[in-house]
Amino acid sequence: MQSQNKLEADIRSIEALNQHDLNAEMAGDTDAIISQWTDDFVLIQAGSPITRGRSANAAAVEQGKDQMKDFKPIDVNLDAQEIIVAGDYAFEWGTYRGSVRSVTSGETVSYVGKFMRILQRQPDGSWKMHRTMVGTDAQPR
């Protein structure tokens, strides 16, 4: 069983990873986003094929970035409801929300969804995203 101090340090480190993720997303910093993934990172999203590996996911991020080039992030928020550390793996789930604005039309688009992540402790003690599942909720019309 982990000591309470070690567990608290792990949770703070995971919360810092989550904040790093939000900061990278707001900045549109693809390299910072990718740096948070293990080499065999897997992303599972509704309506899309499973994306396996850091390079395949990086290509998908670049493609998405190109498709969203007219939009700039306004805000993004991640609300981790639970973080459980089990040895060299951690599990977290929660919700996310954000909004983007079109630079040409000024239109604002908001989004909300849910996520679940498996994180893996790295040899240096840091944490990286190992498996992620996300689902964006349908927007009201």
ROLUM-634429 format. One record per residue (C-alpha): residue in one letter; x, y, z. Coordinates in steps of 0.1 Angstrom, whole numbers, plus 2048, in hexadecimal, padded with zeros to 3 digits. Example, Ala and Ser with C-alpha at 12.3 -4.5 7.8 and 13.67 -1.06 7.14 Angstrom:
REM ROLUM-634429
+------+-----+-----+-----+
: rest :  c1 :  c2 :  c3 :
+------+-----+-----+-----+
:    A : 87B : 7D3 : 84E :
:    S : 889 : 7F5 : 847 :
+------+-----+-----+-----+
//
This chain:
REM ROLUM-634429
+------+-----+-----+-----+
: rest :  c1 :  c2 :  c3 :
+------+-----+-----+-----+
:    M : 800 : 800 : 800 :
:    Q : 80D : 823 : 7F7 :
:    S : 815 : 83B : 812 :
:    Q : 7FC : 858 : 814 :
:    N : 818 : 871 : 80B :
:    K : 821 : 85E : 7EC :
:    L : 7FD : 85B : 7E1 :
:    E : 7F7 : 880 : 7E6 :
:    A : 816 : 888 : 7D2 :
:    D : 80A : 871 : 7B6 :
:    I : 7E8 : 881 : 7B5 :
:    R : 7F8 : 8A4 : 7B4 :
:    S : 80E : 898 : 797 :
:    I : 7F0 : 88B : 784 :
:    E : 7DD : 8AC : 78B :
:    A : 7FC : 8BE : 77D :
:    L : 7FB : 8A8 : 75E :
:    N : 7D6 : 8B1 : 759 :
:    Q : 7DE : 8D6 : 75C :
:    H : 7FB : 8D3 : 744 :
:    D : 7E3 : 8C2 : 72C :
:    L : 7CA : 8DF : 72F :
:    N : 7E6 : 8F9 : 72B :
:    A : 7F3 : 8E7 : 70C :
:    E : 7D0 : 8E6 : 6FD :
:    M : 7CA : 90B : 703 :
:    A : 7EB : 913 : 6F3 :
:    G : 7E6 : 8FC : 6D6 :
:    D : 808 : 8ED : 6DF :
:    T : 808 : 8CB : 6CD :
:    D : 82B : 8C2 : 6DA :
:    A : 820 : 8C8 : 6FE :
:    I : 801 : 8B3 : 6F9 :
:    I : 814 : 896 : 6EA :
:    S : 82F : 897 : 705 :
:    Q : 815 : 88B : 71E :
:    W : 80F : 86A : 70D :
:    T : 821 : 849 : 711 :
:    D : 830 : 83B : 6F0 :
:    D : 813 : 821 : 6EE :
:    F : 7F8 : 83A : 6F7 :
:    V : 7D5 : 830 : 6EC :
:    L : 7B7 : 847 : 6E6 :
:    I : 794 : 83A : 6E4 :
:    Q : 779 : 852 : 6D8 :
:    A : 755 : 84C : 6CF :
:    G : 74F : 84B : 6A9 :
:    S : 774 : 847 : 6A1 :
:    P : 78C : 82B : 69D :
:    I : 7A3 : 823 : 6BB :
:    T : 7C4 : 836 : 6B6 :
:    R : 7E2 : 823 : 6C2 :
:    G : 805 : 830 : 6C9 :
:    R : 814 : 853 : 6CE :
:    S : 81B : 859 : 6AA :
:    A : 7F9 : 850 : 69D :
:    N : 7E9 : 866 : 6B8 :
:    A : 801 : 882 : 6B0 :
:    A : 7F6 : 880 : 68B :
:    A : 7D1 : 881 : 696 :
:    V : 7D8 : 8A0 : 6AC :
:    E : 7E9 : 8B2 : 68E :
:    Q : 7CC : 8A9 : 678 :
:    G : 7B3 : 8B5 : 691 :
:    K : 7C7 : 8D5 : 696 :
:    D : 7C6 : 8DB : 670 :
:    Q : 7A0 : 8D6 : 670 :
:    M : 79C : 8EE : 68D :
:    K : 7B4 : 909 : 680 :
:    D : 798 : 922 : 67E :
:    F : 78F : 91D : 6A3 :
:    K : 7A2 : 92A : 6C1 :
:    P : 79C : 91C : 6E4 :
:    I : 78A : 933 : 6FD :
:    D : 78A : 91C : 71B :
:    V : 78E : 8F8 : 725 :
:    N : 787 : 8E6 : 746 :
:    L : 78E : 8C3 : 752 :
:    D : 77C : 8B7 : 771 :
:    A : 78C : 897 : 77E :
:    Q : 771 : 887 : 794 :
:    E : 788 : 86B : 7A0 :
:    I : 7AD : 862 : 79F :
:    I : 7B8 : 840 : 7AB :
:    V : 7DD : 836 : 7AD :
:    A : 7E5 : 811 : 7AB :
:    G : 80A : 80B : 7AA :
:    D : 818 : 818 : 789 :
:    Y : 7F6 : 81E : 77A :
:    A : 7DB : 838 : 783 :
:    F : 7B7 : 83B : 778 :
:    E : 7A3 : 85A : 775 :
:    W : 782 : 864 : 767 :
:    G : 76D : 884 : 765 :
:    T : 75F : 89E : 74E :
:    Y : 76D : 8B8 : 737 :
:    R : 75E : 8D8 : 727 :
:    G : 76B : 8F4 : 712 :
:    S : 764 : 90C : 6F6 :
:    V : 774 : 919 : 6D7 :
:    R : 76E : 938 : 6C1 :
:    S : 770 : 93B : 69C :
:    V : 78A : 955 : 692 :
:    T : 777 : 95D : 672 :
:    S : 752 : 95D : 67D :
:    G : 756 : 963 : 6A3 :
:    E : 73F : 945 : 6A9 :
:    T : 744 : 933 : 6CA :
:    V : 741 : 90E : 6CD :
:    S : 73F : 8FD : 6EF :
:    Y : 745 : 8D8 : 6F6 :
:    V : 741 : 8C1 : 714 :
:    G : 74A : 89D : 71A :
:    K : 757 : 881 : 730 :
:    F : 779 : 871 : 732 :
:    M : 78B : 853 : 742 :
:    R : 7B0 : 84F : 743 :
:    I : 7CA : 835 : 74D :
:    L : 7EB : 846 : 756 :
:    Q : 80C : 835 : 758 :
:    R : 829 : 83E : 770 :
:    Q : 849 : 844 : 75D :
:    P : 86C : 839 : 769 :
:    D : 873 : 85C : 775 :
:    G : 853 : 85B : 78A :
:    S : 83F : 872 : 774 :
:    W : 81D : 868 : 765 :
:    K : 812 : 866 : 741 :
:    M : 7F1 : 85E : 730 :
:    H : 7F1 : 83A : 726 :
:    R : 7CD : 834 : 71B :
:    T : 7B1 : 84E : 717 :
:    M : 78D : 84A : 70F :
:    V : 779 : 86A : 707 :
:    G : 755 : 870 : 6FD :
:    T : 747 : 892 : 6F3 :
:    D : 723 : 897 : 6FD :
:    A : 709 : 8A0 : 6E2 :
:    Q : 703 : 8C5 : 6E1 :
:    P : 6DF : 8D2 : 6E5 :
:    R : 6D1 : 8E0 : 6C5 :
+------+-----+-----+-----+
//
